[in-house]
Structures are given as C-alpha cells and as structure tokens.
C-alpha cells in the first residue's frame, strides 16, 4: 500500500526525500510514518542498497558516507535490530 497522501506530502517536504525514496520505502513494506518510525535505519539502508546493487562499502572514503554509515550500522544486518 502507498503512504497516505498527507504522510506522502510530509515526506516530500523533507530535504533529500523525493518520489523515488518514497517508492523504495513502499517496496520494502514501509507504507506509513508509524511503520517507518519503528523501522531499523540500518535495515532500511541494507535493503535499499541491495535493491540498487550498491553498498556503503563501495562509497569512496572521501565521500564521508562510508565512515558514517559504516560506524552507524557496524555489525548489523537485515533482520537484526
């Protein structure tokens, strides 16, 4: 199911969140802010990365995303909270 319209619009108002991000969340079964608030950020990141064939490990260290993401999710995998 898609996000309710009011929640969809609230997400679109956030910097960096566009229709593709919302669609990816919905594909993962996250279809409301209530579900999103209970979701594990590292699990979301891992699922989204797997879906597009990418990972934080592939990001160059100079991007800064590699270190931040690696530290935040170190030791976690999809299915573990």
C-alpha positions as CSV (number, residue, x, y, z in Angstrom):
1,X,0.0,0.0,0.0
2,X,1.2,3.5,-0.6
3,X,1.7,6.1,2.2
4,X,-1.4,8.1,3.0
5,X,-1.5,11.3,1.0
6,X,-0.8,13.6,4.0
7,X,2.2,11.5,5.0
8,X,3.4,11.2,1.5
9,X,3.4,15.0,1.2
10,X,5.1,15.4,4.6
11,X,7.9,13.1,3.4
12,X,8.3,15.1,0.2
13,X,8.8,18.2,2.2
14,X,11.9,16.7,3.7
15,X,15.3,17.6,2.1
16,X,16.6,14.7,0.1
17,X,13.3,12.8,0.0
18,X,11.6,12.5,-3.4
19,X,9.2,10.2,-5.1
20,X,12.0,7.6,-5.7
21,X,12.8,7.4,-2.0
22,X,9.1,7.0,-1.1
23,X,8.6,4.4,-3.7
24,X,11.6,2.4,-2.4
25,X,10.2,2.5,1.1
26,X,6.9,1.3,-0.1
27,X,8.6,-1.6,-1.9
28,X,10.1,-2.6,1.4
29,X,6.7,-2.6,3.0
30,X,7.1,0.7,4.8
31,X,3.8,2.4,4.0
32,X,3.2,4.8,6.9
33,X,5.1,7.1,9.2
34,X,4.1,4.8,12.1
35,X,5.8,1.8,10.4
36,X,8.8,4.0,9.4
37,X,9.2,5.2,13.0
38,X,9.6,1.6,14.2
39,X,11.9,0.5,11.4
40,X,15.6,0.0,11.9
41,X,17.6,2.5,9.9
42,X,20.4,0.1,9.2
43,X,17.9,-2.5,7.9
44,X,16.4,0.1,5.6
45,X,19.8,1.1,4.3
46,X,20.9,-2.5,3.7
47,X,17.6,-3.3,1.9
48,X,17.8,-0.2,-0.3
49,X,21.5,-0.8,-1.1
50,X,20.8,-4.4,-2.1
51,X,17.9,-3.3,-4.3
52,X,20.1,-1.0,-6.3
53,X,23.2,-3.2,-6.2
54,X,25.2,-0.8,-4.1
55,X,26.5,-0.5,-0.6
56,X,28.2,1.9,1.7
57,X,31.3,-0.2,1.4
58,X,31.5,0.8,-2.2
59,X,31.5,4.5,-1.4
60,X,34.9,6.2,-1.5
61,X,36.1,7.2,1.9
62,X,36.3,10.9,0.8
63,X,32.5,10.9,0.4
64,X,32.2,10.8,4.2
65,X,29.2,8.5,3.8
66,X,31.4,5.4,4.0
67,X,32.6,6.2,7.5
68,X,29.3,7.5,8.9
69,X,27.3,4.6,7.5
70,X,29.8,2.0,8.5
71,X,30.1,3.2,12.1
72,X,26.3,3.5,12.5
73,X,25.5,0.1,11.1
74,X,28.6,-1.9,12.0
75,X,27.8,-5.4,13.0
76,X,24.1,-5.1,12.0
77,X,22.5,-6.9,9.1
78,X,19.0,-7.1,7.7
79,X,16.7,-8.9,10.1
80,X,18.6,-7.9,13.2
81,X,17.7,-5.0,15.4
